[in-house]
Amino acid sequence: MPNLHRGLCFFLGKIFAAVANLPIEVKKINKYTVRSAFEFNDTVYKIYMLIIRQFLYLLFIYPIEWIICKKRVLSNKKYGYLKKYRDIYKGKRCFVIGTGPSLKRTNLQALDGEITIGVNSLCMWFDDSLMTTHFFISDSKALEKLENVMPKDAFISSCLKTKNRQDVEYFPVSRFNSFCYFYKKCSSDISVCSYDFNSVVMHAIQFAFYCGVDEIYLLGVDCNYTTEKLYAVDHGIRDSEKYRAQTGRLMIEDFKVIKKYADSIGVKIYNATAGGMLEVFERVNLDDVI
């Protein structure tokens, strides 16, 4: 599916550049192709992003994704293994651990014996005293940097592929939310798909929903991309200024979608992060919870 998305962007970028007679040569096929073509005409770009892009996705790509997802359910082959996690932690609590710099001020050893879900560069901290119950990666840059250090049985987005690791698991990802900004979805069954948001933490939370937990505590989810230090562990990935300027805001909007869904199924989410800019969830002190 990711190749279909890139191909569509490439095709549209060529057409729009030609129609608008833009002085641009579209060669690189990626998600920034169309943005580059319109970056000097913000109004036209917004029309494309908010109307045309969503219409084309719903008309051409979403039906294909839906068919694929239905086939996954019926065949129960590639992602059927995920069904063993349904309600596996029913009635329990879990801790979803991000990679924000606030982790430097967090006593993660206090989580010993708790159900924990880690993401991305957190695996660079793993040793005998810190090892999460589950682990997720959904970013191509993170996978490239962390492939050799991520734990066995890590969950990898179906949009990605490892080079040398055969001891990991893939989970199905839908890009619906990347195209439809006015109606974002949250998954009730990750064996069908997990909906993509602006952070891998959202996949970890959707997994926690599927596992049947009653309470989710967030740690290291700072949502603050205005500081120089963005991550607790330096994994060598450098984000652009444009990315940093909007990511924190977009993540907070995504968390509002997550909260709405959590409230609808009776799951409480608490923010135990030390500081940060995420105020969507009730804040708690980790020391008071453990």
DACOR-V250347 format. One record per residue. N is the residue number from 1. RES is the residue in one letter. PHI is phi in whole degrees, -180 to 180 (* if undefined). OMEGA is omega as a letter, one per 20 degrees, with the letter a starting at -180 (999 if undefined). BURIAL is I if it has 9 or more other ideal C-beta (glycine too) atoms within 8 Angstrom, else O. Layout:
BEGIN
n={N:N}
res={RES:RES}
phi={PHI:PHI}
omega={OMEGA:OMEGA}
burial={BURIAL:BURIAL}
END
This chain:
BEGIN
n={1:2:3:4:5:6:7:8:9:10:11:12:13:14:15:16:17:18:19:20:21:22:23:24:25:26:27:28:29:30:31:32:33:34:35:36:37:38:39:40:41:42:43:44:45:46:47:48:49:50:51:52:53:54:55:56:57:58:59:60:61:62:63:64:65:66:67:68:69:70:71:72:73:74:75:76:77:78:79:80:81:82:83:84:85:86:87:88:89:90:91:92:93:94:95:96:97:98:99:100:101:102:103:104:105:106:107:108:109:110:111:112:113:114:115:116:117:118:119:120:121:122:123:124:125:126:127:128:129:130:131:132:133:134:135:136:137:138:139:140:141:142:143:144:145:146:147:148:149:150:151:152:153:154:155:156:157:158:159:160:161:162:163:164:165:166:167:168:169:170:171:172:173:174:175:176:177:178:179:180:181:182:183:184:185:186:187:188:189:190:191:192:193:194:195:196:197:198:199:200:201:202:203:204:205:206:207:208:209:210:211:212:213:214:215:216:217:218:219:220:221:222:223:224:225:226:227:228:229:230:231:232:233:234:235:236:237:238:239:240:241:242:243:244:245:246:247:248:249:250:251:252:253:254:255:256:257:258:259:260:261:262:263:264:265:266:267:268:269:270:271:272:273:274:275:276:277:278:279:280:281:282:283:284:285:286:287:288:289:290}
res={M:P:N:L:H:R:G:L:C:F:F:L:G:K:I:F:A:A:V:A:N:L:P:I:E:V:K:K:I:N:K:Y:T:V:R:S:A:F:E:F:N:D:T:V:Y:K:I:Y:M:L:I:I:R:Q:F:L:Y:L:L:F:I:Y:P:I:E:W:I:I:C:K:K:R:V:L:S:N:K:K:Y:G:Y:L:K:K:Y:R:D:I:Y:K:G:K:R:C:F:V:I:G:T:G:P:S:L:K:R:T:N:L:Q:A:L:D:G:E:I:T:I:G:V:N:S:L:C:M:W:F:D:D:S:L:M:T:T:H:F:F:I:S:D:S:K:A:L:E:K:L:E:N:V:M:P:K:D:A:F:I:S:S:C:L:K:T:K:N:R:Q:D:V:E:Y:F:P:V:S:R:F:N:S:F:C:Y:F:Y:K:K:C:S:S:D:I:S:V:C:S:Y:D:F:N:S:V:V:M:H:A:I:Q:F:A:F:Y:C:G:V:D:E:I:Y:L:L:G:V:D:C:N:Y:T:T:E:K:L:Y:A:V:D:H:G:I:R:D:S:E:K:Y:R:A:Q:T:G:R:L:M:I:E:D:F:K:V:I:K:K:Y:A:D:S:I:G:V:K:I:Y:N:A:T:A:G:G:M:L:E:V:F:E:R:V:N:L:D:D:V:I}
phi={*:-61:-66:-67:-63:-66:-63:-64:-62:-63:-62:-66:-61:-64:-64:-66:-65:-71:-64:-84:54:-85:-80:-143:-110:-88:-118:-87:-94:-158:-70:-96:-57:-70:-59:-63:-67:-116:-63:-95:-130:-66:-64:-63:-64:-65:-61:-63:-66:-87:-122:-64:-62:-67:-62:-64:-63:-65:-79:-110:-90:-59:-59:-67:-60:-63:-62:-62:-63:-64:-64:-61:-66:-71:-78:55:-101:-67:-116:-63:-61:-68:-63:-69:-92:-61:58:-66:-115:-56:82:-103:-118:-144:-121:-100:-112:-84:-128:-66:-62:-64:-62:-64:-108:-118:-85:-71:-65:-68:-87:-56:92:-92:-81:-129:-129:-105:-141:45:-69:-58:-65:-72:-93:-62:-155:-66:-99:-142:-152:-74:-66:-136:-148:-127:-136:-134:-112:-64:-66:-65:-63:-61:-79:-111:-54:-83:-116:-70:-72:-62:68:-63:-91:-116:-57:-67:-79:-119:-151:-78:-90:-126:-98:-109:-103:-117:-117:-108:-121:-72:-122:-105:-92:-51:-68:-73:-109:-107:-76:-89:-146:-86:-113:-127:-79:-103:-152:-74:-74:-89:-172:-114:-80:-78:-121:-90:-154:-64:-57:-66:-66:-62:-69:-63:-64:-62:-57:-64:-77:87:-68:-96:-135:-125:-113:-96:-131:66:-104:-76:55:-121:-110:-97:-95:-71:-91:-100:-133:-69:-120:-77:-101:86:-89:-113:-87:-72:-63:-62:-63:-66:-66:-110:-63:-58:-64:-66:-64:-63:-64:-64:-65:-66:-66:-61:-63:-60:-69:-60:-62:-70:-109:78:-102:-94:-117:-119:-102:-101:-65:-81:91:86:-115:-86:-121:-70:-109:-60:-88:-138:-96:-57:-63:-81:-91:-73}
omega={a:r:r:r:a:r:r:r:a:a:r:r:r:a:a:r:r:a:a:a:a:r:a:r:a:a:a:a:r:a:a:a:a:r:r:a:a:a:r:r:a:a:r:a:a:r:r:a:a:a:a:a:r:a:a:r:a:a:a:a:a:r:r:r:a:r:r:r:r:r:r:a:a:a:r:a:a:a:r:a:a:a:r:r:a:r:a:r:a:r:a:r:r:r:r:a:r:a:a:a:r:r:r:a:a:r:a:r:r:a:r:a:r:r:a:r:a:a:r:a:r:a:r:r:a:r:a:a:r:r:a:r:r:a:a:r:r:a:a:r:r:a:r:a:a:a:a:a:a:a:r:r:r:r:a:r:r:r:a:r:r:r:a:a:r:a:r:r:r:r:a:a:r:r:a:a:r:a:a:a:a:a:a:a:r:a:r:a:a:r:r:r:r:a:a:r:a:r:r:r:a:r:r:a:r:r:r:r:a:a:r:a:r:a:r:r:a:r:r:r:a:a:a:a:r:a:r:a:a:a:r:r:a:a:r:r:a:a:r:r:r:r:a:a:a:a:a:r:a:r:r:r:r:r:r:r:r:a:r:r:r:r:a:a:r:r:r:r:r:r:r:r:r:a:a:a:a:a:a:a:r:r:r:r:a:a:r:a:a:999}
burial={I:O:O:I:I:I:I:I:I:I:O:I:I:I:O:I:I:O:O:I:O:O:O:O:O:I:O:O:O:O:O:O:I:I:I:I:I:I:O:O:O:O:O:I:I:O:I:I:I:I:O:O:I:I:O:I:I:I:O:O:I:I:O:I:I:O:O:I:I:O:O:I:I:O:O:O:O:O:I:I:O:I:O:O:I:I:O:O:I:O:O:I:I:I:I:I:I:I:I:I:I:I:I:O:O:I:O:I:O:O:I:O:O:I:I:I:I:I:I:I:I:I:I:I:I:I:O:O:O:O:O:I:O:I:I:I:I:I:I:O:O:I:I:O:I:I:I:O:O:I:I:O:O:I:I:I:I:I:I:I:O:I:O:O:O:O:O:I:O:I:I:I:I:I:I:I:I:O:I:I:O:O:O:I:O:I:I:O:O:I:I:I:I:I:I:I:I:O:O:I:I:I:I:I:I:I:I:I:I:I:I:I:I:I:I:I:I:I:I:I:I:I:I:I:I:O:O:O:O:I:I:I:I:O:I:O:O:O:O:O:O:O:I:I:O:O:I:I:O:I:I:I:O:I:I:I:I:I:I:O:I:I:O:O:O:O:I:O:I:I:I:I:I:O:O:I:O:I:O:O:I:O:O:I:O:I:O:O:I:O}
END
